[in-house]
Amino acid sequence: MTPRRPGQQGFCLAGDGGQITAFVVVMMAALILLAGLVLDGGLTLAARERALGEAQEAARAGAQAINLAVYRQDGTLVLTPGQAVADARAYLAGIGAAGTATATGNVVTVTVTIVQPMQILDATGLRAITVHATATATPELGINGELP
């Protein structure tokens, strides 16, 4: 034990034991949770955009299934519903996406579902988030609008 010199200040730490440790533990847990929200939230938004893109592409693939006999007869674009649904489903199967396709009238509707696993929030019990996106397409003749 070193004797105190005159004018030297001494610190008494008797009542402070462990307070900073609890603060650090709470702050680290909050920072990890915040990082999880940022990372997993971004991955979920990216999955939503991917699902929308896949649904739009599949709907456009289905909208190409026009009835050629009717088109050649009077120039009217009419979908062949069974073929439109089959083409949209084939596109989804080709890219490995899960979804449904329907054709009603001249409109092809595709819904894609993606299950996005959580990276950090998995530790809190949130294993995955399911995102859905729906897109529609109709057959069009030529270019409808100004070219860039």
KANOR-V249747 format. One record per residue. PSI is psi in whole degrees, -180 to 180 (NA if undefined). Layout:
BEGIN
PSI
PSI
END
This chain:
BEGIN
132
129
149
138
158
135
-6
132
142
150
136
115
18
-40
6
6
117
-2
-41
-31
-45
-42
-45
-42
-46
-44
-39
-40
-42
-40
-39
-41
-42
-43
-39
-42
-41
-52
-53
-33
-42
-41
-37
-43
-40
-39
-38
-43
-40
-43
-42
-43
-43
-39
-42
-43
-43
-39
-41
-37
-41
-33
-7
-6
71
156
104
-32
-45
-40
-43
-28
-50
8
12
135
114
131
150
101
-46
-43
-37
-45
-43
-41
-41
-43
-39
-38
-46
-42
-36
-32
0
29
150
130
-180
156
139
155
121
120
-124
22
127
126
128
133
127
139
130
133
113
112
146
143
-51
-41
-8
-32
-22
-2
-8
98
-43
160
134
127
146
147
139
139
153
156
150
151
140
149
118
-159
123
82
177
137
147
NA
END
